[in-house]
């Protein structure tokens, strides 16, 4: 009897090792973590838990923890009130819908947009990594709702649901959930001649350095081979297909086509599985890859694409997205027992991150300034 117990324990241990060695699972984006809680101004914002779940106040349009302030590159021709409104975030209502050229009529574009909404609790939306308090929450989840107006003509259409800006990979977390500068940092930062804050990244803690868009807010780092992608999406029985667009550290956008149409009713988890993934390390082609200071591999959400075939129903289409979860092999094993911490000696990756942040911020700012000017024209 003792021998049988030992063998059974050994089998369980083997199974446990098999499931842990191959594939790490991380939430890439979760709209339940992106509920709008502010206006863009900290003094008018609320704590994440202070906004009623099923309410979407019209004045609360920004998710303050992911707020991007692009007023720094606006120039001097804008008023103080204008500068205060030059910000945007990953709140679901800020995402954009872009139609392909054949469907991009004025009417179709005007009727294609996203909104923040909510869904009742259902078991398929429960995440294994959620805390006990979240799992027993009877209210449900915040989600992204998308309305797309396709052409009624008999030709193929598609639409991309994109974030309001290209998500920065290395953005630092300086503020609390309401957008206020954290007290520990406020006392250590100097101000310039105009009274603006001079940010010094050297004072950031490890938890806040480059982490603004991690943990379900659009970015996963240290990604090697992707094993699978899980998309939790709501179908309304339209025979349209959907794909997830990811961008990596080489600025390459890869499209992952989900293997199932949206011709079902209700929530479902759709999984794309990499057909070329080799689970057994003994069967892999191994080769030497230079390590430090190679750029850190990552993936970030670039958008979702919905396809409508020409022989399918056109016109209005609606769907909802809860989250995307990625399972992957780590590109580099993170170890703490190395005899030399290369980054501490040379700081090459830190320099690259700062350069990348400047490029990302400049790209975001220029695009958002143009959108800001267009909105002003429309208001007049």
C-alpha positions as CSV (number, residue, x, y, z in Angstrom):
1,X,0.0,0.0,0.0
2,X,2.8,2.4,0.8
3,X,4.4,1.7,-2.6
4,X,1.2,2.5,-4.4
5,X,0.9,5.8,-2.5
6,X,4.4,6.7,-3.4
7,X,3.9,6.0,-7.1
8,X,0.7,8.0,-7.1
9,X,2.4,10.9,-5.4
10,X,5.2,10.7,-8.0
11,X,2.7,10.8,-10.8
12,X,1.0,13.9,-9.3
13,X,4.4,15.6,-8.9
14,X,5.3,14.8,-12.5
15,X,2.0,16.2,-13.7
16,X,2.5,19.3,-11.6
17,X,6.0,19.9,-13.0
18,X,4.7,19.3,-16.5
19,X,2.0,22.0,-16.2
20,X,4.3,24.5,-14.5
21,X,7.4,24.2,-16.7
22,X,5.7,24.9,-20.1
23,X,3.7,28.1,-20.3
24,X,3.2,31.0,-18.0
25,X,-0.2,32.6,-18.0
26,X,-0.7,36.4,-17.8
27,X,-3.7,38.7,-18.3
28,X,-2.9,40.9,-21.2
29,X,-5.9,43.2,-20.9
30,X,-9.0,43.1,-18.7
31,X,-11.6,45.8,-19.1
32,X,-12.9,45.0,-15.6
33,X,-9.7,46.7,-14.4
34,X,-10.3,49.8,-16.6
35,X,-13.5,51.2,-15.3
36,X,-13.7,55.0,-15.7
37,X,-13.4,56.8,-12.3
38,X,-12.4,60.3,-13.2
39,X,-12.6,63.3,-15.5
40,X,-8.9,63.7,-16.2
41,X,-8.5,66.0,-13.1
42,X,-7.6,64.4,-9.8
43,X,-9.7,66.7,-7.8
44,X,-12.8,65.6,-9.7
45,X,-12.0,61.9,-9.6
46,X,-13.2,59.1,-7.4
47,X,-11.5,56.0,-6.0
48,X,-11.9,52.8,-8.1
49,X,-14.2,51.3,-5.5
50,X,-16.3,54.5,-5.1
51,X,-18.0,54.3,-8.6
52,X,-21.1,52.1,-8.5
53,X,-20.7,49.0,-10.6
54,X,-23.8,49.3,-12.8
55,X,-23.5,53.1,-13.2
56,X,-21.6,55.0,-15.8
57,X,-21.8,58.7,-14.9
58,X,-21.4,60.8,-18.0
59,X,-18.8,63.0,-16.5
60,X,-16.5,60.1,-15.6
61,X,-14.8,59.3,-18.9
62,X,-11.2,58.4,-17.8
63,X,-9.6,55.5,-16.0
64,X,-7.2,57.6,-13.9
65,X,-4.4,54.9,-13.3
66,X,-3.9,54.6,-17.1
67,X,-4.3,58.4,-17.9
68,X,-1.8,59.8,-20.4
69,X,-1.2,63.6,-20.2
70,X,0.0,64.9,-23.6
71,X,-0.2,68.6,-22.8
72,X,3.6,68.8,-22.4
73,X,4.1,68.9,-26.2
74,X,1.1,71.1,-27.0
75,X,3.0,74.3,-27.4
76,X,2.1,77.8,-26.1
77,X,-1.0,78.5,-28.3
78,X,-3.4,76.7,-26.1
79,X,-5.3,78.2,-23.1
80,X,-4.9,76.9,-19.6
81,X,-8.3,75.3,-19.7
82,X,-7.4,73.5,-23.0
83,X,-4.2,72.1,-21.5
84,X,-6.2,70.6,-18.6
85,X,-8.3,68.6,-20.9
86,X,-5.4,67.2,-22.9
87,X,-5.4,63.7,-21.6
88,X,-6.9,60.3,-22.4
89,X,-6.9,56.8,-20.9
90,X,-7.7,53.2,-21.6
91,X,-11.3,53.4,-20.4
92,X,-13.5,51.4,-22.7
93,X,-15.4,54.4,-24.0
94,X,-12.2,55.9,-25.4
95,X,-11.4,53.1,-27.7
96,X,-11.9,53.7,-31.5
97,X,-13.5,51.7,-34.3
98,X,-11.8,51.9,-37.7
99,X,-13.6,50.5,-40.7
100,X,-12.0,49.3,-43.9
101,X,-12.2,51.7,-46.8
102,X,-15.1,50.0,-48.6
103,X,-17.3,50.2,-45.5
104,X,-16.0,53.6,-44.2
105,X,-18.9,55.8,-45.2
106,X,-19.8,58.9,-43.2
107,X,-22.9,57.2,-41.8
108,X,-21.1,53.9,-41.0
109,X,-18.3,55.8,-39.2
110,X,-20.7,57.8,-37.2
111,X,-22.5,54.7,-36.0
112,X,-19.3,52.7,-35.1
113,X,-18.0,53.3,-31.6
114,X,-17.3,51.8,-28.2
115,X,-18.7,52.3,-24.7
116,X,-18.1,51.1,-21.2
117,X,-20.8,48.7,-20.0
118,X,-21.3,46.0,-17.5
119,X,-22.4,42.3,-17.5
120,X,-23.9,40.1,-14.8
121,X,-21.8,37.5,-13.1
122,X,-21.4,34.3,-15.1
123,X,-19.0,31.4,-14.4
124,X,-17.3,31.6,-17.7
125,X,-15.9,35.0,-16.8
126,X,-14.4,33.9,-13.6
127,X,-10.5,34.0,-13.7
128,X,-8.5,31.4,-11.9
129,X,-6.2,34.1,-10.5
130,X,-8.9,36.3,-9.0
131,X,-9.0,36.7,-5.3
132,X,-11.8,35.2,-3.2
133,X,-13.4,38.6,-2.7
134,X,-13.7,39.1,-6.5
135,X,-15.0,35.6,-7.1
136,X,-17.9,36.0,-4.7
137,X,-18.8,39.5,-6.0
138,X,-22.4,39.1,-7.2
139,X,-22.5,42.2,-9.3
140,X,-20.5,41.2,-12.3
141,X,-17.9,42.9,-14.5
142,X,-17.1,46.0,-16.4
143,X,-16.6,45.3,-20.2
144,X,-16.0,47.0,-23.5
145,X,-19.1,47.2,-25.7
146,X,-18.6,47.8,-29.5
147,X,-21.1,48.8,-32.1
148,X,-20.0,48.5,-35.7
149,X,-22.0,49.5,-38.7
150,X,-20.9,47.3,-41.6
151,X,-21.9,47.9,-45.2
152,X,-25.1,46.2,-46.5
153,X,-23.5,45.4,-49.8
154,X,-22.4,41.9,-50.7
155,X,-18.6,42.4,-50.2
156,X,-16.3,41.6,-47.4
157,X,-15.9,44.2,-44.5
158,X,-13.7,44.4,-41.4
159,X,-13.4,46.8,-38.5
160,X,-10.6,47.2,-36.0
161,X,-11.3,48.1,-32.4
162,X,-8.3,50.0,-31.2
163,X,-7.1,51.6,-28.0
164,X,-7.2,55.4,-28.0
165,X,-3.4,55.5,-28.2
166,X,-0.6,53.0,-28.8
167,X,0.1,51.7,-25.4
168,X,3.5,52.7,-24.0
169,X,5.5,49.7,-22.7
170,X,7.7,51.4,-20.2
171,X,5.5,54.1,-18.7
172,X,6.2,54.8,-15.0
173,X,3.5,54.9,-12.4
174,X,3.8,58.2,-10.5
175,X,0.2,58.6,-9.4
176,X,-2.4,56.9,-7.2
177,X,-5.8,55.7,-8.5
178,X,-7.3,59.2,-8.6
179,X,-4.4,60.6,-10.5
180,X,-2.7,62.4,-7.6
181,X,1.1,62.4,-7.5
182,X,2.1,59.9,-4.8
183,X,3.1,61.6,-1.6
184,X,6.4,59.7,-1.4
185,X,7.4,61.1,-4.7
186,X,5.9,64.6,-4.4
187,X,8.3,65.5,-1.5
188,X,11.4,64.4,-3.6
189,X,10.7,66.1,-6.9
190,X,11.9,69.5,-8.0
191,X,10.0,72.0,-10.1
192,X,11.1,73.9,-13.2
193,X,10.9,77.7,-13.9
194,X,7.2,77.4,-14.9
195,X,6.2,75.5,-11.8
196,X,6.0,72.2,-13.6
197,X,7.3,69.0,-12.0
198,X,10.6,67.6,-13.1
199,X,10.3,63.9,-12.9
200,X,13.4,61.9,-11.8
201,X,13.0,58.2,-12.6
202,X,15.8,57.3,-10.2
203,X,13.6,57.8,-7.2
204,X,10.9,55.3,-8.4
205,X,10.4,52.1,-6.6
206,X,10.7,48.8,-8.5
207,X,7.0,48.4,-8.3
208,X,6.3,51.7,-10.0
209,X,9.2,51.8,-12.6
210,X,7.8,51.1,-16.0
211,X,4.7,49.3,-14.7
212,X,1.8,51.6,-15.6
213,X,0.4,49.3,-18.3
214,X,1.3,45.9,-16.8
215,X,-1.0,43.5,-15.0
216,X,-4.0,43.5,-17.3
217,X,-3.6,47.0,-18.7
218,X,-2.3,46.1,-22.1
219,X,1.3,44.9,-21.8
220,X,3.1,41.6,-21.0
221,X,6.9,41.5,-20.8
222,X,9.4,38.7,-21.2
223,X,7.3,36.8,-23.8
224,X,9.0,34.1,-25.8
225,X,6.9,31.6,-27.7
226,X,3.2,32.1,-27.4
227,X,1.4,28.9,-26.6
228,X,-2.2,30.1,-26.6
229,X,-4.5,33.1,-26.4
230,X,-7.9,33.2,-24.6
231,X,-10.5,35.8,-25.6
232,X,-13.7,36.1,-23.6
233,X,-16.3,37.6,-25.9
234,X,-20.0,37.9,-26.1
235,X,-21.7,36.7,-29.3
236,X,-25.1,37.7,-30.7
237,X,-25.4,34.9,-33.2
238,X,-23.8,36.8,-36.1
239,X,-21.5,34.6,-38.3
240,X,-18.7,37.1,-38.0
241,X,-15.2,36.2,-37.0
242,X,-12.8,38.0,-34.6
243,X,-9.0,38.2,-34.2
244,X,-6.6,39.6,-31.7
245,X,-3.8,41.9,-32.9
246,X,-0.6,42.0,-30.8
247,X,2.5,44.1,-31.4
248,X,6.0,43.1,-30.2
249,X,9.3,44.8,-29.4
250,X,10.2,44.8,-33.1
251,X,7.1,46.9,-34.0
252,X,5.7,43.8,-35.8
253,X,1.9,43.4,-35.6
254,X,0.7,39.8,-35.6
255,X,-2.9,38.8,-36.1
256,X,-4.3,35.8,-34.2
257,X,-7.5,34.5,-35.8
258,X,-9.8,33.0,-33.3
259,X,-11.0,29.6,-34.5
260,X,-14.7,30.2,-34.0
261,X,-17.3,32.5,-35.4
262,X,-19.4,34.7,-33.1
263,X,-22.5,32.8,-34.0
264,X,-23.4,31.9,-30.4
265,X,-25.6,33.6,-27.8
266,X,-23.9,34.8,-24.6
267,X,-20.4,34.7,-23.2
268,X,-17.8,32.3,-24.3
269,X,-14.1,31.8,-24.0
270,X,-12.5,31.3,-27.4
271,X,-8.9,29.9,-27.5
272,X,-6.3,30.2,-30.2
273,X,-3.7,27.5,-29.8
274,X,-0.3,27.7,-31.5
275,X,-0.1,24.7,-33.9
276,X,3.7,25.0,-33.9
277,X,4.2,24.9,-30.2
278,X,6.3,22.0,-29.0
279,X,5.6,21.1,-25.4
280,X,8.4,18.6,-25.0
281,X,11.7,20.5,-24.6
282,X,13.6,17.4,-25.8
283,X,12.0,17.8,-29.3
284,X,12.7,21.5,-29.7
285,X,15.4,22.9,-31.9
286,X,17.8,24.5,-29.5
287,X,20.2,27.3,-30.3
288,X,22.2,29.9,-28.4
289,X,20.7,33.3,-28.1
290,X,22.7,36.3,-26.8
291,X,21.3,37.6,-23.5
292,X,22.2,40.9,-21.9
293,X,21.8,43.6,-23.3
294,X,19.4,42.4,-25.9
295,X,16.1,44.3,-25.9
296,X,13.4,42.9,-23.6
297,X,10.8,41.0,-25.6
298,X,7.1,41.9,-25.0
299,X,3.7,41.9,-26.5
300,X,1.0,44.6,-26.2
301,X,-2.6,44.8,-27.4
302,X,-2.8,46.5,-30.7
303,X,-6.5,45.9,-31.2
304,X,-9.3,43.5,-32.2
305,X,-10.5,42.9,-35.8
306,X,-14.0,41.8,-36.6
307,X,-14.6,40.3,-40.1
308,X,-17.9,40.3,-41.9
309,X,-18.1,38.2,-45.0
310,X,-20.0,39.5,-48.0
311,X,-22.7,36.7,-47.9
312,X,-23.5,37.5,-44.3
313,X,-25.9,40.0,-42.8
314,X,-24.6,43.6,-42.9
315,X,-25.6,46.7,-41.1
316,X,-25.3,47.1,-37.3
317,X,-23.4,44.6,-35.3
318,X,-22.7,44.6,-31.5
319,X,-20.4,42.6,-29.3
320,X,-18.7,42.8,-26.0
321,X,-15.2,41.9,-24.8
322,X,-14.1,41.1,-21.2
323,X,-10.4,40.2,-21.4
324,X,-7.5,38.6,-23.2
325,X,-5.2,36.1,-21.5
326,X,-1.9,34.9,-23.0
327,X,0.0,31.7,-22.2
328,X,3.6,31.7,-23.2
329,X,7.2,30.6,-22.5
330,X,9.3,33.2,-20.8
331,X,12.0,34.5,-23.1
332,X,14.6,34.7,-20.3
333,X,14.4,32.9,-17.0
334,X,14.4,35.5,-14.2
335,X,17.0,34.4,-11.6
336,X,18.2,36.1,-8.5
337,X,21.2,33.9,-7.9
338,X,23.4,35.2,-10.7
339,X,26.9,36.3,-9.6
340,X,26.7,39.5,-11.6
341,X,23.6,41.7,-12.1
342,X,24.5,43.2,-15.5
343,X,22.0,46.0,-15.5
344,X,23.2,47.3,-12.2
345,X,26.7,47.6,-13.7
346,X,25.9,49.1,-17.1
347,X,22.3,50.4,-17.1
348,X,21.9,49.8,-20.8
349,X,18.3,48.6,-20.6
350,X,17.3,51.6,-18.5
351,X,18.7,53.9,-21.1
352,X,16.9,52.1,-23.9
353,X,13.6,52.2,-21.9
354,X,13.9,56.0,-21.4
355,X,14.6,56.5,-25.1
356,X,11.6,54.3,-26.0
357,X,9.4,56.2,-23.6
358,X,10.3,59.5,-25.2
359,X,9.5,58.1,-28.7
360,X,6.2,56.6,-27.5
361,X,5.1,59.8,-25.7
362,X,6.0,62.0,-28.8
363,X,4.0,59.7,-31.0
364,X,1.0,59.6,-28.7
365,X,1.1,63.4,-28.1
366,X,1.2,64.4,-31.7
367,X,-1.7,62.1,-32.7
368,X,-3.8,63.3,-29.7
369,X,-3.1,67.0,-30.4
370,X,-4.5,66.5,-33.9
371,X,-7.6,64.8,-32.5
372,X,-8.0,67.6,-30.0
373,X,-7.9,70.2,-32.7
374,X,-10.5,68.3,-34.7
375,X,-12.8,68.1,-31.7
376,X,-12.5,71.9,-31.3
377,X,-13.5,72.4,-34.9
378,X,-16.6,70.2,-34.5
379,X,-17.6,72.0,-31.3
380,X,-17.6,75.3,-33.1
